[in-house]
Amino acid sequence: MSKKIILIVGPSGVGKDTLLKNIKNKIKANFVKRYITRVPDENESNYFLQEEAFKILEKNNFFISTWNAHNNFYGIAKNSILEGLNIISISRAKIKDFEKQYQKVYTINITLNKNDLKQRLKKRARESIEEIEKRLSRSYEKIEARNLIEFENNKNLTESVEEFLKLLGQINED
């Protein structure tokens, strides 16, 4: 058995963590936890680290990939990638870190129209209205990935989870 990586990317608030939380018991996969310098919210399952501890691990080559977003540090530990299917939520800017190390890497870009995204971000209440508006006005560069798949997360949760599982099953058979 070889290592297969599915990278989950997309703007904050499109439902990446919610989708992952809702498929965990429905697919056989290693859901790789991120190390983050922010305490996880109810939809996340991550390892919390103080910033100083994160920097020590980063300096000692513990991570395969690290990034900074929204005033927090994120990292994926090298030893967290296992044989079989690995599903990882990462920054779109870090896709190449995984493509350099592994042959079988698939990137799923989760998307959502701006009106729905605005409502989700407001409901989540992590940011002010001004910060949300600033986030929504950003333009994103085209994602560069060997195997890029777009997934529009605009249905109700049950339908989205069903479609997402179907997509993951197709990738796993590849």
C-alpha positions as CSV (number, residue, x, y, z in Angstrom):
1,M,0.0,0.0,0.0
2,S,1.3,3.5,-0.8
3,K,0.6,6.9,0.6
4,K,-2.2,8.9,-1.1
5,I,-2.7,12.5,-0.1
6,I,-5.9,14.5,-0.5
7,L,-5.4,18.2,0.2
8,I,-8.4,20.2,1.1
9,V,-8.1,23.9,0.3
10,G,-10.4,26.9,0.0
11,P,-11.2,30.2,1.6
12,S,-12.0,30.3,5.3
13,G,-15.7,29.7,5.9
14,V,-16.5,27.6,2.8
15,G,-17.1,24.6,5.0
16,K,-13.9,22.6,4.9
17,D,-13.8,21.6,8.5
18,T,-17.6,21.0,8.6
19,L,-17.4,18.6,5.6
20,L,-14.4,16.8,7.2
21,K,-16.1,16.5,10.6
22,N,-19.2,15.0,8.9
23,I,-17.3,12.3,6.9
24,K,-14.9,11.1,9.5
25,N,-16.8,8.0,10.4
26,K,-17.9,7.3,6.9
27,I,-14.6,6.7,5.1
28,K,-11.5,4.8,5.9
29,A,-8.8,7.5,6.0
30,N,-6.2,9.2,8.1
31,F,-7.6,12.6,8.9
32,V,-4.3,14.5,9.5
33,K,-4.5,17.0,12.3
34,R,-2.9,20.4,12.0
35,Y,-0.8,22.0,14.6
36,I,-2.2,25.6,15.2
37,T,-1.3,28.4,17.5
38,R,-5.1,29.0,18.0
39,V,-7.4,27.0,20.2
40,P,-9.6,24.9,17.9
41,D,-13.3,25.7,17.6
42,E,-16.1,23.2,17.7
43,N,-15.7,22.2,14.0
44,E,-12.0,21.6,14.3
45,S,-9.8,18.8,15.7
46,N,-6.3,20.2,15.8
47,Y,-3.3,20.3,18.1
48,F,-3.0,23.6,19.9
49,L,0.6,24.9,20.4
50,Q,1.9,28.1,21.9
51,E,3.7,30.1,19.3
52,E,7.1,29.6,21.0
53,A,6.6,25.8,21.0
54,F,5.5,25.9,17.3
55,K,8.7,27.8,16.3
56,I,10.9,25.3,18.2
57,L,9.3,22.4,16.3
58,E,9.5,24.2,13.0
59,K,13.2,25.0,13.6
60,N,13.8,21.3,14.3
61,N,12.3,20.1,11.0
62,F,9.2,18.5,12.6
63,F,6.8,19.7,9.9
64,I,6.4,18.8,6.3
65,S,4.7,22.2,5.7
66,T,4.0,25.3,7.7
67,W,2.2,28.6,7.0
68,N,0.9,31.7,8.7
69,A,-2.7,32.8,8.2
70,H,-4.9,35.2,10.2
71,N,-2.2,35.8,12.8
72,N,-1.8,32.1,13.5
73,F,0.8,29.5,12.6
74,Y,-0.2,26.2,11.1
75,G,1.8,23.1,10.5
76,I,1.5,19.5,9.3
77,A,3.9,17.0,11.1
78,K,6.0,14.8,8.9
79,N,5.2,11.7,11.0
80,S,1.4,12.3,10.6
81,I,1.4,11.0,7.0
82,L,0.5,7.3,7.0
83,E,0.2,4.5,4.5
84,G,-3.1,4.6,2.7
85,L,-5.4,7.6,2.3
86,N,-4.5,10.8,4.1
87,I,-6.9,13.8,4.1
88,I,-5.4,17.2,5.1
89,S,-6.8,20.7,5.3
90,I,-4.0,23.1,4.3
91,S,-3.3,26.5,2.8
92,R,-3.5,26.6,-1.0
93,A,0.0,28.1,-1.0
94,K,1.5,24.9,0.4
95,I,0.3,22.3,-2.2
96,K,3.8,22.1,-3.7
97,D,5.3,21.0,-0.3
98,F,3.3,17.8,-0.6
99,E,3.6,17.4,-4.4
100,K,7.4,17.5,-4.0
101,Q,7.4,14.7,-1.4
102,Y,4.6,12.4,-2.7
103,Q,3.5,11.0,-6.0
104,K,-0.2,10.6,-5.4
105,V,-1.5,14.0,-4.4
106,Y,-5.0,15.3,-5.2
107,T,-6.1,18.8,-4.3
108,I,-9.8,19.5,-3.7
109,N,-10.7,23.2,-3.8
110,I,-13.8,23.8,-1.8
111,T,-15.7,26.9,-3.1
112,L,-18.9,28.8,-2.2
113,N,-20.5,31.9,-3.7
114,K,-19.7,35.2,-1.9
115,N,-23.2,35.8,-0.5
116,D,-23.4,32.4,1.2
117,L,-19.8,32.7,2.4
118,K,-20.5,36.1,4.0
119,Q,-23.4,34.6,5.9
120,R,-21.3,31.7,7.1
121,L,-18.5,34.0,8.2
122,K,-21.0,36.2,10.1
123,K,-22.5,33.2,11.8
124,R,-19.1,31.8,12.8
125,A,-18.4,35.2,14.5
126,R,-14.6,34.9,14.5
127,E,-14.2,38.3,12.7
128,S,-15.8,41.7,12.6
129,I,-18.0,42.8,9.7
130,E,-15.1,44.9,8.4
131,E,-12.7,41.9,8.4
132,I,-15.3,39.8,6.7
133,E,-15.8,42.4,3.9
134,K,-12.0,42.7,3.5
135,R,-11.8,38.9,3.2
136,L,-14.5,38.8,0.6
137,S,-12.9,41.5,-1.5
138,R,-9.7,39.5,-1.9
139,S,-8.9,38.0,-5.2
140,Y,-7.2,34.7,-5.3
141,E,-4.6,33.5,-7.8
142,K,-5.4,30.4,-9.8
143,I,-4.5,27.3,-7.8
144,E,-1.5,25.4,-9.2
145,A,-1.8,21.6,-8.5
146,R,-1.1,18.4,-10.4
147,N,-4.5,17.0,-9.8
148,L,-7.0,19.8,-9.0
149,I,-10.7,19.1,-8.4
150,E,-13.2,21.9,-7.8
151,F,-16.0,21.2,-5.3
152,E,-18.9,23.7,-4.9
153,N,-20.2,23.4,-1.3
154,N,-23.5,25.1,-1.9
155,K,-26.1,22.4,-1.1
156,N,-27.5,21.5,2.3
157,L,-25.1,19.6,4.6
158,T,-26.5,16.2,3.9
159,E,-26.3,16.5,0.2
160,S,-22.8,18.1,0.3
161,V,-21.5,15.4,2.5
162,E,-22.9,12.7,0.2
163,E,-21.3,14.3,-2.9
164,F,-18.1,14.9,-1.1
165,L,-17.9,11.2,0.0
166,K,-18.6,10.1,-3.6
167,L,-15.8,12.3,-4.8
168,L,-13.4,11.0,-2.2
169,G,-14.3,7.4,-3.1
170,Q,-13.5,8.1,-6.8
171,I,-10.1,9.5,-5.9
172,N,-9.4,6.6,-3.6
173,E,-10.1,4.1,-6.4
174,D,-7.7,5.9,-8.7
